[in-house]
Amino acid sequence: MPRGHERIEFVDRETNRYIGPVGQADFLATVAIRGGEIIRRGGRVVAAVDVSSIRWTGDRAGEAMSDLDRDRILGAIRRQYGAERAPYQLRHPSGVVEDETGARRPGFRSALPHAEHSEGWSLTDAWMSPEYPDPDSYPPAIVYSDAAGAAELPRRIEVRGDRRLRVLDSRRLEWIGARSAEAMTEGDRDRIIARVRSVYDEWGYHYEVEAG
């Protein structure tokens, strides 16, 4: 079957299907959202494809997906959206996000309670996680980690009106582990707080950072 016979089909509101010469594969295809808002470009809703979700179905169900076959399927997905002039984003397993122009930018490969970023840093915030499902019971701090070390930031939850707000005191950000005896520089503090903000902004969490 030539490449021209490859096609992408709609399965349901969260799943699309590739059908081509190498077999049949399903993948997660939803609406791109940031900060709780649907992303649009050129007046059109941006589709979001999770590359790590591509899996064989049909006769090849259960088989491991090779990098070569995954790349071929991704090529078919790009061509399909391109033919429709539809905006899209592919979230690669690393967290890097690719758009319809081919441009790539850093991004998250996982969400809270343990958000991991493609640039090698992470944030753990277990509030409202499977480990702490009760909104009134939560660990009192969040933990940031990167190649430079790990840091802990006290966090409390406040009820304001009809919403619960994460409140963080940036003055109390401290190194833990191997760097626990070191003072936090303003440069490190600003970098870490900016990244904490980016996690909450990505998924639209309500928060406030108290500055010294």
TORVO-323579 format. One record per atom (N, C-alpha, C): residue number from 0; atom name; x, y, z. Coordinates in steps of 0.001 Angstrom, whole numbers, plus 500000, padded with zeros to 6 digits. Atoms other than C-alpha are relative to their C-alpha. Layout:
// TORVO-323579
(torse NUM,CA,(X,Y,Z))
...
//
This chain:
// TORVO-323579
(torse 0,N,(500856,498798,500000))
(torse 0,CA,(500000,500000,500000))
(torse 0,C,(500884,501241,500000))
(torse 1,N,(499177,498791,500037))
(torse 1,CA,(501599,503337,498977))
(torse 1,C,(499612,500953,501101))
(torse 2,N,(500274,499028,498952))
(torse 2,CA,(501817,506257,501364))
(torse 2,C,(498680,500723,499766))
(torse 3,N,(501238,499310,500283))
(torse 3,CA,(498872,507834,499587))
(torse 3,C,(498789,499300,500580))
(torse 4,N,(501108,500763,499445))
(torse 4,CA,(496685,505087,501050))
(torse 4,C,(499995,500006,501520))
(torse 5,N,(500042,499829,498550))
(torse 5,CA,(497570,505961,504622))
(torse 5,C,(498904,501000,500334))
(torse 6,N,(501041,499051,499612))
(torse 6,CA,(494762,507688,506443))
(torse 6,C,(499858,500026,501517))
(torse 7,N,(500298,499828,498580))
(torse 7,CA,(493762,508982,509860))
(torse 7,C,(498476,500075,500146))
(torse 8,N,(501444,500019,499792))
(torse 8,CA,(490239,508241,511105))
(torse 8,C,(499654,500419,501424))
(torse 9,N,(500540,499656,498695))
(torse 9,CA,(488211,509644,513974))
(torse 9,C,(499365,498761,500618))
(torse 10,N,(500584,501147,499303))
(torse 10,CA,(487323,506970,516566))
(torse 10,C,(498982,500490,501020))
(torse 11,N,(500907,499384,499041))
(torse 11,CA,(485846,508939,519458))
(torse 11,C,(500597,501340,500417))
(torse 12,N,(499591,498638,499644))
(torse 12,CA,(486269,512278,521222))
(torse 12,C,(501431,500100,500511))
(torse 13,N,(498619,499961,499513))
(torse 13,CA,(489714,511282,522538))
(torse 13,C,(500957,499140,499182))
(torse 14,N,(499174,500967,500719))
(torse 14,CA,(490999,508737,520029))
(torse 14,C,(499888,500153,498493))
(torse 15,N,(499936,500092,501455))
(torse 15,CA,(492099,508789,516393))
(torse 15,C,(500718,498710,499631))
(torse 16,N,(499406,501269,500441))
(torse 16,CA,(493282,505834,514315))
(torse 16,C,(500761,500185,498696))
(torse 17,N,(499204,500076,501225))
(torse 17,CA,(496044,505422,511780))
(torse 17,C,(499717,498661,499341))
(torse 18,N,(500136,501229,500780))
(torse 18,CA,(495428,502870,509013))
(torse 18,C,(500932,500122,498808))
(torse 19,N,(499028,499918,501076))
(torse 19,CA,(498242,502117,506608))
(torse 19,C,(500672,498663,499753))
(torse 20,N,(499349,501253,500391))
(torse 20,CA,(500602,499528,505158))
(torse 20,C,(500693,499273,501145))
(torse 21,N,(499314,500661,498883))
(torse 21,CA,(502339,498854,508481))
(torse 21,C,(499017,499477,501049))
(torse 22,N,(500985,500497,499048))
(torse 22,CA,(499089,498168,510329))
(torse 22,C,(499031,501087,500438))
(torse 23,N,(500990,499082,499438))
(torse 23,CA,(496507,499917,512451))
(torse 23,C,(500448,500394,501401))
(torse 24,N,(499558,499513,498697))
(torse 24,CA,(497329,502099,515452))
(torse 24,C,(499072,501110,500479))
(torse 25,N,(500805,498947,499387))
(torse 25,CA,(495288,504245,517833))
(torse 25,C,(500896,500944,500786))
(torse 26,N,(499240,499030,499209))
(torse 26,CA,(496490,507396,519574))
(torse 26,C,(499043,501027,500585))
(torse 27,N,(500789,498991,499310))
(torse 27,CA,(495193,510045,521955))
(torse 27,C,(500074,501311,499234))
(torse 28,N,(500080,498740,500719))
(torse 28,CA,(494024,513150,520104))
(torse 28,C,(498869,500814,500614))
(torse 29,N,(500996,499197,499293))
(torse 29,CA,(492260,515838,522100))
(torse 29,C,(500137,501472,499593))
(torse 30,N,(499901,498558,500228))
(torse 30,CA,(491914,519618,522256))
(torse 30,C,(501134,500555,500854))
(torse 31,N,(498890,499398,499255))
(torse 31,CA,(495006,521600,523282))
(torse 31,C,(499464,501028,500991))
(torse 32,N,(500454,499107,498938))
(torse 32,CA,(494463,523403,526572))
(torse 32,C,(501207,500500,500788))
(torse 33,N,(498989,499448,499100))
(torse 33,CA,(496660,525718,528606))
(torse 33,C,(499316,500959,500963))
(torse 34,N,(500605,499135,498999))
(torse 34,CA,(495672,527369,531840))
(torse 34,C,(498499,499864,500073))
(torse 35,N,(501435,500231,499963))
(torse 35,CA,(492227,525830,531598))
(torse 35,C,(499247,500566,498812))
(torse 36,N,(500623,499393,501169))
(torse 36,CA,(491578,527574,528263))
(torse 36,C,(500391,499245,498738))
(torse 37,N,(499729,500642,501281))
(torse 37,CA,(491290,526009,524812))
(torse 37,C,(500926,500886,499174))
(torse 38,N,(499049,499249,500828))
(torse 38,CA,(494193,527032,522560))
(torse 38,C,(499460,500075,498568))
(torse 39,N,(500410,499787,501384))
(torse 39,CA,(493293,528515,519169))
(torse 39,C,(501105,500716,499245))
(torse 40,N,(499089,499279,500893))
(torse 40,CA,(495442,529610,516249))
(torse 40,C,(499272,500256,498686))
(torse 41,N,(500693,499668,501230))
(torse 41,CA,(494081,531431,513248))
(torse 41,C,(498505,499787,500096))
(torse 42,N,(501430,500179,499804))
(torse 42,CA,(490624,531175,514749))
(torse 42,C,(499556,498561,500099))
(torse 43,N,(500352,501420,499951))
(torse 43,CA,(490762,527373,514851))
(torse 43,C,(500550,499351,501265))
(torse 44,N,(499566,500735,498821))
(torse 44,CA,(491005,525024,517801))
(torse 44,C,(501208,499141,499651))
(torse 45,N,(498783,500776,500216))
(torse 45,CA,(494424,523391,518123))
(torse 45,C,(499803,498574,500525))
(torse 46,N,(500068,501400,499587))
(torse 46,CA,(494450,519594,518208))
(torse 46,C,(501272,499624,500742))
(torse 47,N,(498846,500440,499204))
(torse 47,CA,(496742,517913,520745))
(torse 47,C,(500154,498492,499867))
(torse 48,N,(499715,501425,500178))
(torse 48,CA,(498337,514549,519978))
(torse 48,C,(501098,499583,500964))
(torse 49,N,(499023,500540,499055))
(torse 49,CA,(500141,512546,522658))
(torse 49,C,(500780,498897,499289))
(torse 50,N,(499194,500950,500772))
(torse 50,CA,(502964,510789,520791))
(torse 50,C,(500228,498701,500763))
(torse 51,N,(499743,501207,499206))
(torse 51,CA,(503613,508377,523670))
(torse 51,C,(498796,499076,500053))
(torse 52,N,(501204,500837,499940))
(torse 52,CA,(500027,507098,523365))
(torse 52,C,(499822,499134,498755))
(torse 53,N,(500156,500778,501239))
(torse 53,CA,(500508,505651,519853))
(torse 53,C,(500253,498520,500290))
(torse 54,N,(499903,501435,499704))
(torse 54,CA,(499888,501898,520102))
(torse 54,C,(499317,499202,498895))
(torse 55,N,(500600,500870,501004))
(torse 55,CA,(499131,499049,517766))
(torse 55,C,(498633,499510,500458))
(torse 56,N,(501297,500620,499771))
(torse 56,CA,(495542,497842,517514))
(torse 56,C,(499748,499026,498843))
(torse 57,N,(500285,500940,501083))
(torse 57,CA,(493854,495319,515239))
(torse 57,C,(500894,498787,500057))
(torse 58,N,(499188,501222,500080))
(torse 58,CA,(496081,492457,514075))
(torse 58,C,(501317,500099,500766))
(torse 59,N,(498711,499838,499328))
(torse 59,CA,(499179,493929,515750))
(torse 59,C,(499865,500435,501463))
(torse 60,N,(500232,499589,498613))
(torse 60,CA,(497598,494730,519127))
(torse 60,C,(500913,499251,500951))
(torse 61,N,(499098,500604,499025))
(torse 61,CA,(500041,494105,521956))
(torse 61,C,(501454,500015,499590))
(torse 62,N,(498604,499938,500453))
(torse 62,CA,(503186,494415,519814))
(torse 62,C,(500651,501318,500439))
(torse 63,N,(499250,498785,499696))
(torse 63,CA,(505895,496895,520748))
(torse 63,C,(500067,500870,498747))
(torse 64,N,(499930,499043,501112))
(torse 64,CA,(505989,500020,518583))
(torse 64,C,(501459,500404,499779))
(torse 65,N,(498625,499609,500291))
(torse 65,CA,(509351,500542,516875))
(torse 65,C,(500066,501497,499723))
(torse 66,N,(499822,498579,500294))
(torse 66,CA,(510788,504035,516463))
(torse 66,C,(499712,500285,498531))
(torse 67,N,(500216,499812,501437))
(torse 67,CA,(510669,503574,512674))
(torse 67,C,(498509,500072,499683))
(torse 68,N,(501444,500002,500257))
(torse 68,CA,(506959,502713,512670))
(torse 68,C,(499329,501225,500627))
(torse 69,N,(500582,498810,499363))
(torse 69,CA,(506163,505517,515133))
(torse 69,C,(500264,501240,499145))
(torse 70,N,(499676,498856,500850))
(torse 70,CA,(507962,508009,512894))
(torse 70,C,(499146,500012,498735))
(torse 71,N,(500839,500064,501195))
(torse 71,CA,(506011,506774,509890))
(torse 71,C,(498577,500460,500316))
(torse 72,N,(501347,499601,499605))
(torse 72,CA,(502709,507180,511733))
(torse 72,C,(499945,501500,500262))
(torse 73,N,(499948,498561,499769))
(torse 73,CA,(503739,510656,512880))
(torse 73,C,(500021,500775,498680))
(torse 74,N,(499982,499366,501313))
(torse 74,CA,(504480,511527,509264))
(torse 74,C,(498600,500064,499403))
(torse 75,N,(501373,500031,500521))
(torse 75,CA,(500951,510479,508304))
(torse 75,C,(499115,500994,500748))
(torse 76,N,(500780,499037,499211))
(torse 76,CA,(499487,512548,511157))
(torse 76,C,(500298,501424,499543))
(torse 77,N,(499619,498655,500452))
(torse 77,CA,(501449,515624,510056))
(torse 77,C,(499381,500305,498631))
(torse 78,N,(500552,499773,501344))
(torse 78,CA,(500325,515179,506435))
(torse 78,C,(498492,500216,500042))
(torse 79,N,(501458,499873,499900))
(torse 79,CA,(496685,514755,507438))
(torse 79,C,(499616,501406,500469))
(torse 80,N,(500311,498661,499504))
(torse 80,CA,(496613,517954,509504))
(torse 80,C,(500431,501069,499000))
(torse 81,N,(499530,499043,500992))
(torse 81,CA,(498645,519739,506856))
(torse 81,C,(499025,500139,498838))
(torse 82,N,(500959,499975,501106))
(torse 82,CA,(496171,518776,504122))
(torse 82,C,(498733,500759,500398))
(torse 83,N,(501194,499318,499501))
(torse 83,CA,(493368,520153,506306))
(torse 83,C,(500302,501435,500444))
(torse 84,N,(499543,498688,499515))
(torse 84,CA,(495414,523289,507153))
(torse 84,C,(499548,500232,501441))
(torse 85,N,(500467,499958,498618))
(torse 85,CA,(494582,522496,510758))
(torse 85,C,(501176,500159,500957))
(torse 86,N,(498921,499853,499007))
(torse 86,CA,(496734,523702,513682))
(torse 86,C,(500020,498812,500948))
(torse 87,N,(499881,501142,499096))
(torse 87,CA,(498057,520991,515959))
(torse 87,C,(501266,500114,500819))
(torse 88,N,(498755,500129,499256))
(torse 88,CA,(500647,520175,518567))
(torse 88,C,(500218,498526,500316))
(torse 89,N,(499586,501358,499654))
(torse 89,CA,(502498,516894,519010))
(torse 89,C,(500837,500082,501263))
(torse 90,N,(499201,500027,498773))
(torse 90,CA,(503679,516269,522547))
(torse 90,C,(500830,498720,499987))
(torse 91,N,(499098,501141,500081))
(torse 91,CA,(506727,514011,522291))
(torse 91,C,(500265,499430,501394))
(torse 92,N,(499759,500616,498676))
(torse 92,CA,(507690,511568,525078))
(torse 92,C,(500932,500811,500891))
(torse 93,N,(499087,499170,499212))
(torse 93,CA,(510433,513979,526180))
(torse 93,C,(499293,501182,500647))
(torse 94,N,(500715,498809,499557))
(torse 94,CA,(507816,516679,526766))
(torse 94,C,(500069,501125,498986))
(torse 95,N,(499875,498978,501045))
(torse 95,CA,(508943,518744,523776))
(torse 95,C,(498718,500033,499170))
(torse 96,N,(501232,499820,500762))
(torse 96,CA,(505972,520175,521867))
(torse 96,C,(500337,500525,498606))
(torse 97,N,(499784,499628,501405))
(torse 97,CA,(506000,520387,518061))
(torse 97,C,(498681,500533,499427))
(torse 98,N,(501227,499481,500597))
(torse 98,CA,(503511,522553,516154))
(torse 98,C,(499977,499771,498493))
(torse 99,N,(500215,500276,501420))
(torse 99,CA,(502223,522551,512582))
(torse 99,C,(501060,500625,499097))
(torse 100,N,(498927,499406,500798))
(torse 100,CA,(505137,524720,511388))
(torse 100,C,(501286,499178,500085))
(torse 101,N,(498792,500784,499761))
(torse 101,CA,(507630,522124,512603))
(torse 101,C,(500837,500540,501134))
(torse 102,N,(499264,499408,498880))
(torse 102,CA,(508828,524422,515380))
(torse 102,C,(499810,499155,501257))
(torse 103,N,(500058,500766,498756))
(torse 103,CA,(509622,522729,518682))
(torse 103,C,(500362,500901,501171))
(torse 104,N,(499713,499219,498791))
(torse 104,CA,(509588,524190,522192))
(torse 104,C,(500008,499072,501196))
(torse 105,N,(500007,500832,498788))
(torse 105,CA,(510292,522814,525663))
(torse 105,C,(498588,499869,500557))
(torse 106,N,(501325,500207,499414))
(torse 106,CA,(507303,521378,527490))
(torse 106,C,(500023,498927,501067))
(torse 107,N,(500130,500970,498918))
(torse 107,CA,(506034,519024,530165))
(torse 107,C,(499694,498608,499454))
(torse 108,N,(500309,501372,500379))
(torse 108,CA,(506097,515264,529811))
(torse 108,C,(499062,499323,500989))
(torse 109,N,(500970,500520,499039))
(torse 109,CA,(503950,514708,532894))
(torse 109,C,(499450,501160,500816))
(torse 110,N,(500664,498963,499210))
(torse 110,CA,(501575,516666,535114))
(torse 110,C,(500152,499699,501482))
(torse 111,N,(500008,500242,498558))
(torse 111,CA,(501188,517027,538869))
(torse 111,C,(499188,498745,500311))
(torse 112,N,(499195,499555,498850))
(torse 112,CA,(501534,515486,541376))
(torse 112,C,(501511,500029,499779))
(torse 113,N,(498561,499923,500265))
(torse 113,CA,(504973,515016,539792))
(torse 113,C,(500183,500466,498569))
(torse 114,N,(499853,499410,501326))
(torse 114,CA,(505400,517381,536853))
(torse 114,C,(501467,499969,499587))
(torse 115,N,(498638,500075,500523))
(torse 115,CA,(508498,516707,534745))
(torse 115,C,(500085,500800,498713))
(torse 116,N,(499813,499122,501154))
(torse 116,CA,(509835,519163,532178))
(torse 116,C,(501091,499458,499096))
(torse 117,N,(499026,500508,500964))
(torse 117,CA,(511783,518402,529015))
(torse 117,C,(501398,500555,500221))
(torse 118,N,(498674,499426,499741))
(torse 118,CA,(514627,520634,530232))
(torse 118,C,(500669,499388,501222))
(torse 119,N,(499334,500760,498952))
(torse 119,CA,(515355,518258,533096))
(torse 119,C,(499681,500379,501429))
(torse 120,N,(500381,499661,498628))
(torse 120,CA,(513599,519744,536118))
(torse 120,C,(498606,499463,500300))
(torse 121,N,(501300,500550,499617))
(torse 121,CA,(510567,518610,538093))
(torse 121,C,(499458,500721,501227))
(torse 122,N,(500672,499441,498834))
(torse 122,CA,(508052,519760,540677))
(torse 122,C,(499015,498971,500529))
(torse 123,N,(500929,500920,499351))
(torse 123,CA,(506210,517555,543159))
(torse 123,C,(499091,500783,500940))
(torse 124,N,(501019,499380,499156))
(torse 124,CA,(502992,518850,544710))
(torse 124,C,(498871,498985,500125))
(torse 125,N,(500906,501143,499835))
(torse 125,CA,(500873,516042,546164))
(torse 125,C,(498585,500372,500418))
(torse 126,N,(501362,499623,499606))
(torse 126,CA,(497806,518087,547111))
(torse 126,C,(498992,499529,498950))
(torse 127,N,(501068,500522,500847))
(torse 127,CA,(494650,516483,545660))
(torse 127,C,(500501,498896,499070))
(torse 128,N,(499491,501135,500751))
(torse 128,CA,(496716,513547,544379))
(torse 128,C,(499349,498729,500538))
(torse 129,N,(500548,501251,499459))
(torse 129,CA,(495710,509882,544801))
(torse 129,C,(500475,499729,501425))
(torse 130,N,(499463,500210,498655))
(torse 130,CA,(497915,509899,547900))
(torse 130,C,(499326,500912,501022))
(torse 131,N,(500660,499025,499120))
(torse 131,CA,(496146,512950,549363))
(torse 131,C,(498694,500493,499354))
(torse 132,N,(501241,499618,500692))
(torse 132,CA,(492595,512965,547930))
(torse 132,C,(499132,500987,500775))
(torse 133,N,(500779,499094,499168))
(torse 133,CA,(491155,514945,550861))
(torse 133,C,(500553,501418,499841))
(torse 134,N,(499478,498635,500205))
(torse 134,CA,(491434,518699,550008))
(torse 134,C,(500456,500683,501281))
(torse 135,N,(499597,499396,498725))
(torse 135,CA,(491869,519465,553718))
(torse 135,C,(501194,499293,500631))
(torse 136,N,(498835,500737,499500))
(torse 136,CA,(494769,517026,554144))
(torse 136,C,(501062,499996,498915))
(torse 137,N,(498977,499870,501035))
(torse 137,CA,(497993,517754,552309))
(torse 137,C,(501377,500195,500635))
(torse 138,N,(498642,499735,499493))
(torse 138,CA,(501775,517794,552759))
(torse 138,C,(500250,501502,499993))
(torse 139,N,(499857,498546,499846))
(torse 139,CA,(502897,521269,553880))
(torse 139,C,(501007,500662,499064))
(torse 140,N,(498985,499406,500872))
(torse 140,CA,(505528,521765,551171))
(torse 140,C,(499984,499337,498637))
(torse 141,N,(499774,500564,501327))
(torse 141,CA,(506272,521255,547501))
(torse 141,C,(501506,499847,499825))
(torse 142,N,(498573,500277,500200))
(torse 142,CA,(509608,519943,546220))
(torse 142,C,(500367,500216,498529))
(torse 143,N,(499458,499727,501336))
(torse 143,CA,(511514,521258,543208))
(torse 143,C,(501341,499295,499872))
(torse 144,N,(498717,500684,500200))
(torse 144,CA,(514446,519371,541681))
(torse 144,C,(500517,500250,498587))
(torse 145,N,(499335,499939,501303))
(torse 145,CA,(516946,519914,538861))
(torse 145,C,(501448,499555,500184))
(torse 146,N,(498620,500464,499937))
(torse 146,CA,(520593,519181,538087))
(torse 146,C,(500797,500697,501096))
(torse 147,N,(499289,499240,498975))
(torse 147,CA,(521673,521833,540607))
(torse 147,C,(499683,499522,501409))
(torse 148,N,(500378,500471,498671))
(torse 148,CA,(519865,520179,543516))
(torse 148,C,(498498,500020,500203))
(torse 149,N,(501419,500025,499645))
(torse 149,CA,(516530,519890,545301))
(torse 149,C,(499700,501089,501015))
(torse 150,N,(500402,498928,499096))
(torse 150,CA,(514635,522606,547127))
(torse 150,C,(498561,499771,500450))
(torse 151,N,(501332,500161,499430))
(torse 151,CA,(511573,522690,549344))
(torse 151,C,(499383,501373,500242))
(torse 152,N,(500704,498733,499834))
(torse 152,CA,(508967,525443,549441))
(torse 152,C,(498699,499757,500760))
(torse 153,N,(501251,500159,499251))
(torse 153,CA,(506276,525618,552150))
(torse 153,C,(498804,500504,499192))
(torse 154,N,(501208,499652,500724))
(torse 154,CA,(502778,525745,550713))
(torse 154,C,(498786,499722,500877))
(torse 155,N,(501245,500218,499266))
(torse 155,CA,(499415,526199,552388))
(torse 155,C,(498823,500187,499048))
(torse 156,N,(501203,499870,500809))
(torse 156,CA,(495890,526020,551034))
(torse 156,C,(499035,500936,500715))
(torse 157,N,(500966,499061,499429))
(torse 157,CA,(493511,528905,551617))
(torse 157,C,(498712,499956,499187))
(torse 158,N,(501299,499936,500664))
(torse 158,CA,(489798,529035,550836))
(torse 158,C,(499612,501464,499843))
(torse 159,N,(500389,498622,500289))
(torse 159,CA,(488824,532295,549159))
(torse 159,C,(498784,499959,499074))
(torse 160,N,(501228,500088,500773))
(torse 160,CA,(485252,532526,548029))
(torse 160,C,(499668,498554,499706))
(torse 161,N,(500348,501370,500390))
(torse 161,CA,(484418,529387,546062))
(torse 161,C,(501199,499223,499477))
(torse 162,N,(498831,500717,500506))
(torse 162,CA,(487989,528383,545280))
(torse 162,C,(501049,499785,501085))
(torse 163,N,(498869,500283,499124))
(torse 163,CA,(490950,526859,547050))
(torse 163,C,(501268,500454,499294))
(torse 164,N,(498833,499339,500576))
(torse 164,CA,(494206,528670,546495))
(torse 164,C,(501279,499458,500623))
(torse 165,N,(498673,500333,499512))
(torse 165,CA,(497771,527441,546764))
(torse 165,C,(500727,501309,500322))
(torse 166,N,(499267,498793,499610))
(torse 166,CA,(499750,530066,548690))
(torse 166,C,(501423,499590,500366))
(torse 167,N,(498598,500354,499805))
(torse 167,CA,(503550,529903,548575))
(torse 167,C,(500778,501217,500487))
(torse 168,N,(499173,498932,499453))
(torse 168,CA,(506031,531985,550579))
(torse 168,C,(501406,499849,499428))
(torse 169,N,(498719,500134,500685))
(torse 169,CA,(509038,532509,548319))
(torse 169,C,(501189,500243,500921))
(torse 170,N,(498914,499700,499063))
(torse 170,CA,(511091,533785,551285))
(torse 170,C,(500492,498745,500713))
(torse 171,N,(499663,501210,499255))
(torse 171,CA,(511096,530278,552764))
(torse 171,C,(500481,498861,499088))
(torse 172,N,(499442,500994,500917))
(torse 172,CA,(512420,528473,549694))
(torse 172,C,(501408,499633,500453))
(torse 173,N,(498704,500443,499475))
(torse 173,CA,(515386,526377,550885))
(torse 173,C,(500485,498756,499265))
(torse 174,N,(499399,501225,500514))
(torse 174,CA,(517810,523827,549516))
(torse 174,C,(499803,498869,501003))
(torse 175,N,(500052,501181,499151))
(torse 175,CA,(517408,520302,550864))
(torse 175,C,(500992,498989,499462))
(torse 176,N,(499071,501020,500463))
(torse 176,CA,(519526,517185,550595))
(torse 176,C,(501435,500454,500060))
(torse 177,N,(498565,499719,500020))
(torse 177,CA,(523162,517653,549570))
(torse 177,C,(500328,501484,500151))
(torse 178,N,(499730,498559,499933))
(torse 178,CA,(522816,521469,549463))
(torse 178,C,(499305,500669,501177))
(torse 179,N,(500800,499454,498906))
(torse 179,CA,(520844,521901,552679))
(torse 179,C,(500736,501042,500851))
(torse 180,N,(499241,499038,499191))
(torse 180,CA,(523669,523856,554348))
(torse 180,C,(500260,501309,499259))
(torse 181,N,(499725,498813,500803))
(torse 181,CA,(523847,526402,551500))
(torse 181,C,(498844,500995,500054))
(torse 182,N,(501028,498961,500099))
(torse 182,CA,(521998,529699,551325))
(torse 182,C,(499468,500046,498571))
(torse 183,N,(500616,499874,501312))
(torse 183,CA,(519584,530207,548432))
(torse 183,C,(500309,501377,499416))
(torse 184,N,(499715,498720,500636))
(torse 184,CA,(520824,532902,546046))
(torse 184,C,(498725,500563,499373))
(torse 185,N,(501174,499397,500625))
(torse 185,CA,(518359,535369,544557))
(torse 185,C,(499800,499478,498589))
(torse 186,N,(500099,500537,501348))
(torse 186,CA,(519167,534027,541102))
(torse 186,C,(499332,498639,499983))
(torse 187,N,(500619,501326,499913))
(torse 187,CA,(518313,530474,542101))
(torse 187,C,(498539,500114,500426))
(torse 188,N,(501378,499822,499527))
(torse 188,CA,(515210,531657,543944))
(torse 188,C,(499084,500441,498843))
(torse 189,N,(500815,499492,501107))
(torse 189,CA,(513925,533601,540917))
(torse 189,C,(499759,498912,498948))
(torse 190,N,(500129,501058,501000))
(torse 190,CA,(514597,530654,538565))
(torse 190,C,(498996,498939,500452))
(torse 191,N,(500881,501047,499490))
(torse 191,CA,(512822,528137,540780))
(torse 191,C,(498556,500487,500092))
(torse 192,N,(501357,499464,499885))
(torse 192,CA,(509815,530364,541493))
(torse 192,C,(499365,500149,498619))
(torse 193,N,(500530,499868,501358))
(torse 193,CA,(509427,531086,537769))
(torse 193,C,(499544,498651,499461))
(torse 194,N,(500373,501329,500481))
(torse 194,CA,(509343,527368,537062))
(torse 194,C,(498791,499447,500757))
(torse 195,N,(501192,500398,499239))
(torse 195,CA,(506869,526707,539874))
(torse 195,C,(498766,500667,499400))
(torse 196,N,(501116,499273,500617))
(torse 196,CA,(504626,529385,538372))
(torse 196,C,(499601,499356,498671))
(torse 197,N,(500295,500556,501322))
(torse 197,CA,(504931,527780,534933))
(torse 197,C,(499201,498705,500096))
(torse 198,N,(500774,501234,499803))
(torse 198,CA,(503609,524465,536283))
(torse 198,C,(498542,500339,500277))
(torse 199,N,(501376,499651,499645))
(torse 199,CA,(500540,526031,537869))
(torse 199,C,(499292,500712,498844))
(torse 200,N,(500606,499312,501138))
(torse 200,CA,(499956,528272,534841))
(torse 200,C,(499626,499020,498887))
(torse 201,N,(500243,500959,501079))
(torse 201,CA,(500168,525316,532443))
(torse 201,C,(498642,499326,500148))
(torse 202,N,(501255,500727,499785))
(torse 202,CA,(497213,523553,534054))
(torse 202,C,(498902,500852,500655))
(torse 203,N,(501047,499112,499530))
(torse 203,CA,(495304,526577,535283))
(torse 203,C,(499675,499902,501469))
(torse 204,N,(500231,500055,498560))
(torse 204,CA,(495738,526085,539030))
(torse 204,C,(500006,501410,500594))
(torse 205,N,(500033,498717,499311))
(torse 205,CA,(494887,528981,541318))
(torse 205,C,(501107,500029,501065))
(torse 206,N,(498883,499922,499039))
(torse 206,CA,(497893,530144,543335))
(torse 206,C,(500372,501449,500234))
(torse 207,N,(499458,498684,499691))
(torse 207,CA,(499609,533109,544917))
(torse 207,C,(501393,499809,500580))
(torse 208,N,(498624,500047,499483))
(torse 208,CA,(503310,533681,545553))
(torse 208,C,(500225,501235,500851))
(torse 209,N,(499697,498890,499097))
(torse 209,CA,(504127,535804,548581))
(torse 209,C,(501493,500318,499889))
(torse 210,N,(498600,499601,500169))
(torse 210,CA,(507329,537748,547973))
(torse 210,C,(500492,500723,501227))
(torse 211,N,(499408,499327,498861))
(torse 211,CA,(509723,539046,550553))
(torse 211,C,(500204,501483,499755))
//
